[in-house]
Amino acid sequence: MIDAVQPADLRTRLVEVTAERDALRDQLDGELPRATRWLQRKVWRQAAALDALNRRVVSQRFVLRTLGELGRSLTAVEYRTARDRIADADLRRRIDEPDA
């Protein structure tokens, strides 16, 4: 199944690719400090995104452990409702196909 690509996603990707191109040009032109600053900002953004995702996973694990300690799991309706609220298509796909 192919997800529809949103115009905002395309713009974000275009800005990212353009900035990466500019950083590569800076490297070729000998502007290493400028290229290095761009790369450092990219690493910081990725680290922040990874941290946010990790916090979500930790929270979800906590909820599942709590439910397990209470002696019950999610009902089918609760599970489907929670799964359907996930906006990230890749994450939804990973939940539906855990070995993928």
C-alpha positions in Angstrom: 0.0 0.0 0.0 1.4 3.4 -1.0 0.6 6.3 1.3 -0.4 9.6 -0.3 2.4 12.1 0.0 1.3 15.4 1.5 2.5 18.7 -0.1 4.0 19.8 3.3 6.0 16.5 3.4 7.3 17.2 -0.1 8.3 20.8 0.9 10.0 19.6 4.0 12.0 17.0 2.0 12.9 19.6 -0.7 14.2 22.0 1.9 16.2 19.2 3.5 17.7 18.1 0.2 18.5 21.7 -0.8 20.3 22.3 2.4 22.3 19.2 2.1 23.2 20.2 -1.5 24.4 23.6 -0.2 26.4 21.9 2.5 28.1 19.7 -0.1 28.8 22.8 -2.2 30.3 24.5 0.9 32.6 21.5 1.4 33.7 21.6 -2.2 34.3 25.4 -2.0 36.4 24.9 1.1 33.9 26.4 3.5 34.2 23.5 6.0 33.1 25.5 9.1 29.7 26.3 7.4 29.2 22.8 6.2 30.2 21.4 9.6 27.6 23.7 11.3 24.9 22.5 9.0 25.8 18.9 9.7 25.9 19.5 13.4 22.4 21.1 13.3 21.2 18.1 11.3 22.6 15.7 13.9 20.9 17.7 16.7 17.6 17.6 14.9 17.9 13.8 14.4 18.9 13.3 18.1 15.9 15.3 19.3 13.6 13.3 17.0 15.1 10.1 18.2 14.7 11.2 21.9 11.1 12.1 21.3 10.4 8.7 19.7 12.2 6.9 22.5 10.1 8.7 25.1 7.0 7.6 23.3 8.2 4.0 23.3 9.1 4.1 27.0 5.6 5.6 27.8 3.9 2.9 25.7 5.9 0.1 27.4 5.0 1.6 30.8 1.3 1.5 29.9 1.5 -2.1 28.7 3.4 -3.2 31.8 0.8 -1.5 34.0 -2.0 -3.2 32.1 -0.2 -6.5 32.5 0.2 -6.0 36.3 -3.5 -5.2 36.5 -4.1 -8.6 34.9 -5.7 -7.5 31.7 -4.7 -6.5 28.2 -6.2 -4.1 25.8 -9.6 -5.1 24.4 -9.8 -5.5 20.6 -11.7 -2.2 20.4 -9.1 -0.4 22.6 -6.3 -1.8 20.5 -7.9 -0.8 17.1 -8.7 2.6 18.5 -5.1 3.2 19.7 -3.7 1.9 16.4 -5.9 4.0 14.3 -4.9 7.2 16.1 -1.2 6.7 15.1 -0.5 9.4 12.5 2.9 8.0 11.4 2.2 5.5 8.5 5.6 3.7 9.0 4.9 3.2 12.7 1.4 1.9 11.9 2.9 -0.5 9.4 5.5 -1.7 12.0 2.6 -2.4 14.4 0.6 -4.3 11.8 3.6 -6.2 10.5 6.1 -6.6 13.4 8.6 -8.6 11.5 8.7 -6.1 8.6 
